[in-house]
């Protein structure tokens, strides 16, 4: 059997996953549209823009050809931004075998349809068994995974055999992998925690301290669970790695793009300036829009999400948003 696996695309998380696979003695082909990035990976074994001076395994080879990346691969990991997932999937279709294991590791919703990423893949790859599409999620900063820091994640698929196959490819002595069959819960948890991480960055940027952030993360998890269960996820999933685990790491770490974006917004920078300064996709921005709409579709109360939506898209100041959250009417916790 082929020892080849492919990873699309060569951002920070895609490259970190490629590194895990290479450490597991697999031959990894990393796809990028950027010829300069491909040359750097192949000649210098670096992906400097995303991961600095960390040396990559010589088992990782990059290409600009999606056909070259996918053909004869026993597994394909898709780590494209949510906005690009449908386009990347369409490009994959002529080259993807039904026997190839398909895993995605993108945390977000499609902005126009509000679809989860596994749904987008299933729609664009109708010949592929949708129940076998695997989602990889959990508390996992690329900057730490690439340095082999102990990390624990979850892989989920309706077909447990597919999840176990993904687990076998990834697991090693620094990257522990659990399986789950709750695809909806794992995808929703991974997407929605980015919203709360934006809020955590805002509270830190405003200097509100640990009490405020702890409250935000806890009540944020309640919002994630409310919407996630309404959409069909299991409440137990949100108490696990794809829920509270991912929320903690994304809402408290300097590595988190969403936390950094929220922190910059609290300094008074306009949204466009923040995005330009970040230079990378901040999934929580579009996810806030999606969740704002989904909460109304499913009749779920999400006050933190609503206030963040007002800050991001309606010109409300972060301080006013916090004041309105604290001034809400009395209610029970559970």
C-alpha positions in Angstrom: 0.0 0.0 0.0 1.1 3.6 -0.7 2.9 5.4 2.1 1.9 8.7 0.6 -0.4 11.2 2.4 -1.3 14.7 1.3 -2.1 17.9 3.1 -4.0 20.9 1.6 -3.0 23.7 2.3 0.4 24.9 3.6 -0.7 27.3 6.3 0.5 27.0 9.9 -1.9 24.2 10.9 -1.6 22.3 7.7 2.2 22.3 8.0 2.0 21.2 11.6 -0.2 18.2 10.6 2.2 17.4 7.8 5.0 17.4 10.4 3.1 14.9 12.6 2.5 12.6 9.7 6.2 12.8 8.6 7.2 12.0 12.2 5.1 8.9 11.8 7.2 7.8 8.8 4.7 8.8 6.1 5.7 10.5 2.9 3.9 13.8 2.9 3.0 16.0 -0.1 2.0 19.5 1.0 0.0 21.5 -1.5 0.1 25.3 -1.9 -0.8 27.8 -4.6 2.3 29.9 -3.7 5.3 28.9 -5.8 7.7 30.8 -3.6 6.4 28.9 -0.5 6.7 25.6 -2.3 10.3 26.3 -3.2 11.2 27.3 0.3 9.7 24.1 1.8 11.5 21.9 -0.8 14.9 23.6 -0.8 15.2 25.0 2.7 12.7 22.8 4.6 11.1 26.0 6.1 7.7 27.6 6.1 9.0 30.8 7.5 5.9 33.0 7.1 3.8 30.7 9.3 6.2 28.8 11.5 9.4 30.8 11.6 12.7 29.0 11.7 11.4 25.6 12.6 13.0 23.0 10.4 10.6 20.7 8.6 11.2 17.0 7.9 12.7 16.0 4.6 9.8 13.6 4.3 7.6 16.7 3.5 7.6 17.7 -0.1 5.5 20.6 -1.5 3.8 21.1 -4.8 1.6 23.6 -6.6 -0.2 20.8 -8.4 -3.3 19.5 -6.6 -3.3 16.4 -8.9 0.2 15.6 -7.9 -0.6 16.0 -4.3 -3.7 13.8 -4.2 -3.0 11.1 -6.8 -2.2 7.7 -5.2 -2.4 9.2 -1.7 -3.9 6.9 0.9 -5.2 9.9 2.9 -5.9 13.5 2.2 -6.0 16.2 5.0 -7.8 19.4 4.0 -6.9 22.4 6.1 -8.2 25.2 3.8 -9.8 28.3 5.2 -13.6 27.9 5.4 -14.1 30.5 2.7 -11.9 28.4 0.3 -13.1 24.9 1.2 -15.7 24.6 -1.6 -13.2 25.7 -4.2 -10.5 23.4 -2.9 -13.0 20.5 -2.8 -14.1 21.1 -6.4 -10.4 21.0 -7.5 -9.9 17.7 -5.6 -12.9 15.9 -7.2 -11.2 14.7 -10.4 -8.3 13.2 -8.5 -9.8 11.8 -5.3 -10.3 8.1 -5.1 -13.3 6.7 -3.2 -10.8 4.6 -1.3 -8.8 7.5 0.0 -9.3 8.5 3.6 -10.5 12.1 3.7 -9.9 14.3 6.8 -10.6 18.0 7.3 -9.2 20.2 10.1 -11.0 23.5 9.3 -12.9 25.3 12.1 -15.6 27.4 10.7 -18.9 27.6 8.7 -19.4 28.5 5.1 -20.5 32.2 5.2 -23.0 32.0 2.4 -24.8 28.7 3.3 -23.9 28.4 7.0 -22.9 24.8 6.2 -20.4 22.9 8.3 -17.2 21.9 6.5 -18.1 18.2 6.2 -21.3 19.2 4.5 -19.4 21.4 2.0 -17.1 18.5 1.2 -20.0 16.0 0.8 -21.7 18.4 -1.6 -18.7 18.9 -3.7 -17.6 15.3 -3.6 -20.8 13.4 -4.3 -19.1 10.2 -5.2 -17.4 10.0 -1.8 -19.1 8.3 1.2 -20.1 11.3 3.4 -20.2 9.1 6.5 -16.5 8.4 6.0 -15.5 12.1 6.1 -13.4 12.7 9.2 -13.1 15.9 11.1 -10.0 16.7 13.2 -10.3 19.2 16.1 -9.3 19.9 19.6 -6.8 22.2 21.5 -3.8 22.3 19.2 -1.7 25.3 18.4 0.4 24.7 15.3 3.3 26.6 16.9 3.4 24.0 19.7 2.6 20.9 17.7 5.5 21.6 15.3 7.8 21.6 18.3 6.4 18.2 19.5 4.8 19.6 22.6 2.3 17.1 24.1 -1.0 17.6 22.4 -4.3 15.8 22.5 -7.0 16.0 19.8 -10.1 14.2 18.6 -11.1 12.8 15.2 -14.8 12.2 14.4 -16.7 10.5 11.7 -20.1 8.8 11.4 -18.2 5.8 10.2 -16.1 4.8 13.2 -13.8 2.8 11.0 -12.8 6.0 9.2 -12.2 7.8 12.5 -10.0 4.9 13.7 -8.0 4.9 10.4 -7.3 8.7 10.9 -6.4 8.0 14.5 -3.8 5.4 13.4 -2.2 7.8 10.9 -1.8 10.6 13.5 -1.2 9.2 16.9 2.3 9.1 18.4 4.1 9.8 21.6 3.4 13.6 21.6 0.2 13.7 19.5 -2.6 11.7 21.3 -5.8 11.2 19.3 -9.2 10.1 20.5 -12.1 9.1 18.3 -15.8 10.2 18.4 -18.8 9.7 16.2 -20.4 13.1 16.9 -19.3 15.0 13.7 -21.8 17.8 14.3 -20.7 18.5 17.9 -17.0 18.4 17.0 -17.4 20.7 14.1 -19.6 23.2 15.9 -17.5 23.3 19.0 -14.3 23.9 16.9 -16.0 26.7 15.0 -17.8 28.5 17.8 -14.9 28.7 20.3 -13.3 31.2 17.9 -16.1 33.7 18.7 -15.5 33.4 22.5 -11.7 33.7 21.9 -12.3 37.0 20.2 -14.3 38.1 23.3 -11.5 36.9 25.6 -9.0 39.0 23.6 -11.3 42.0 24.0 -11.6 41.6 27.8 -7.8 41.3 28.1 -7.3 44.3 25.8 -9.7 46.3 28.0 -7.7 45.2 31.1 -10.7 43.6 32.8 -8.6 40.8 34.4 -9.0 37.1 35.1 -12.5 37.2 36.7 -14.0 38.7 33.5 -12.2 36.3 31.3 -13.2 33.2 33.4 -16.9 34.4 33.2 -16.7 34.9 29.5 -15.2 31.5 28.8 -17.7 29.7 31.1 -20.8 31.5 29.8 -19.4 31.2 26.2 -19.2 27.5 26.6 -22.9 27.6 27.6 -23.7 29.4 24.3 -21.6 26.9 22.3 -23.4 24.0 23.9 -26.9 25.5 23.4 -26.4 26.1 19.7 -24.5 22.9 19.2 -27.1 20.7 20.7 -29.9 22.5 18.9 -28.0 21.7 15.7 -27.8 18.0 16.6 -24.6 17.7 18.5 -24.1 15.8 21.8 -23.8 17.9 25.0 -21.0 15.5 26.1 -18.9 16.6 23.1 -18.8 20.2 24.4 -17.4 19.0 27.7 -14.5 17.3 25.8 -11.5 18.2 23.7 -13.5 19.8 20.8 -15.5 21.9 23.3 -14.0 23.1 26.6 -10.5 21.9 25.6 -10.3 24.0 22.4 -12.0 26.9 24.1 -9.4 27.1 26.9 -6.4 27.0 24.5 -7.9 29.5 22.0 -9.2 31.9 24.6 -6.1 32.1 26.8 -3.1 31.9 24.5 -0.8 34.4 22.7 -0.7 31.9 19.8 -4.5 32.3 19.1 -5.2 34.5 16.1 -8.7 35.1 17.4 -7.5 36.2 20.8 -5.0 38.6 19.2 -7.6 40.0 16.9 -9.9 40.7 19.9 -7.0 42.3 21.8 -6.2 44.6 18.9 -9.9 45.6 18.5 -9.9 46.6 22.2 -7.1 49.0 21.5 -9.4 50.9 19.2 -8.2 49.6 15.8 -10.9 49.2 13.1 -11.7 45.7 12.0 -10.0 46.1 8.6 -6.8 47.4 10.2 -6.8 44.4 12.6 -7.2 41.9 9.7 -4.4 43.6 7.7 -2.1 43.6 10.7 -2.8 39.9 11.4 -1.9 38.8 7.9 -3.7 35.5 8.4 -7.3 34.2 8.3 -9.2 35.0 11.6 -12.1 32.5 11.4 -13.9 33.9 14.4 -14.9 37.0 12.4 -17.0 35.2 9.8 -18.1 32.6 12.4 -19.6 35.4 14.5 -21.8 36.4 11.5 -22.8 32.7 10.9 -23.6 32.1 14.6 -25.6 35.3 14.8 -27.8 34.0 12.0 -27.9 30.4 13.2 -28.9 31.4 16.7 -32.1 33.0 15.3 -32.7 30.1 12.9 -32.6 27.6 15.9 -34.2 29.9 18.4 -31.1 29.9 20.7 -30.1 32.8 23.0 -26.5 33.8 22.5 -25.9 37.2 24.2 -22.1 37.1 24.0 -22.2 36.3 20.3 -24.8 39.1 19.8 -22.6 41.7 21.5 -19.5 40.6 19.6 -21.5 40.9 16.4 -22.5 44.4 17.3 -18.8 45.3 18.0 -17.6 43.8 14.8 -20.3 44.8 12.3 -22.4 47.6 13.9 -19.8 49.9 15.3 -20.5 49.3 19.0 -17.6 49.9 21.4 -16.2 46.9 23.3 -16.8 48.7 26.6 -20.4 49.3 25.8 -20.8 45.6 24.8 -19.4 44.5 28.2 -21.7 47.0 30.0 -24.8 45.6 28.3 -23.8 42.0 29.0 -23.3 42.8 32.7 -26.6 44.7 32.8 -28.8 41.9 31.5 -31.8 40.8 33.5 -31.6 38.2 36.3 -31.6 34.6 35.3 -30.6 31.1 36.5 -27.2 29.7 35.7 -28.4 26.2 34.6 
